[in-house]
Amino acid sequence: MSMSKQEIIDKLTKVFSEEFEVDPAKIEGDLPLMETLDLDSLDLIDVVVLIEKNFSIILKQEDFVGIVTFNDFYNLIEKKINGE
């Protein structure tokens, strides 16, 4: 399954806004992922499950090292989807 970066961003924005009840306008590339979505470490488990369900890829704990902003997360998902 190959997706463009914009398709990934659009799908993640929809998933995040629905699951975490966040205004989609607040989900912007340079904003901090954890703070914007008000996530704690337990919520990350939900994020992993959502990603696996919506994108059919598996994320590991070490994948989250260095992930700060939405853009960081988009890049991670894009790499996983495209098999990098």
N, C-alpha and C positions, 0 to 999 in steps of 0.2 A: 504494500500500500504506500503510494507516494502522495505527498501533499505539499502544496506550496506553503511558504511561511505565512502568507495572509490567511489561508484556510485554517492553519493551526491556530493562529491568533484569534480568528473569529470563533472557532469551535471552543477554545479554552475560555474565551470571554463569556460565552453562553453558559458553559458548564459551571464556571466559577460564580457567575452572578446568580444562577439558579440554586446551586448547592450551598453557597455561603451567604446568600441573600445580600449581595453587594451590588450597588448601582453599577451597571456596565461602564458608565462614563468614568468611574473611579479606577477602572482597570486599565492602566496605561503602562507602556513599556518600561519607562525609567523609574517607576514607583516601586517601593519595596514590597515584594510578594507577601511575606508573612504579616507585616503590619497592616497592609491595605486590606487583606482578607481576614485580619484578626485571628491568625492561626497560632496554635501552640504545637508542641511536638506530637501530641496525639492526633491533631487534625491532619498532620502530614500523612498519616496512615490512610485517612480518607482520600487525600489527594492522590496517593499512589493507586488506590483501588479505582478511583475515578479515571485516572489516566489509562490503567490497564483495560477498563471496561470500554472507554471511548476511543482509544487509539490502538488497542491490541499490542501494546508494548509493555515490557516489564522494567520498572525502576528499582534500583537498589539504593540503600542508604548512602553509599559513597557517591552516587550520582548527584546528590544534593549539595556536595561540598562546593562552595563558591557560588551557589545560587542565591542571589540577593534580590534582583529585580525581576519583573515579569519578562523582560527581554532575555535575561539569563535562562529563565525557564523555557521560553519559546525556543531558544537555540538548542537547549538540551533535548526537547521533544523532537525538534526537526532532525537532529543528528540521529536519534534513536529510530525514528521512522524511516529515515533514508539509509539506515544501516552503517552509519559511520562509527 
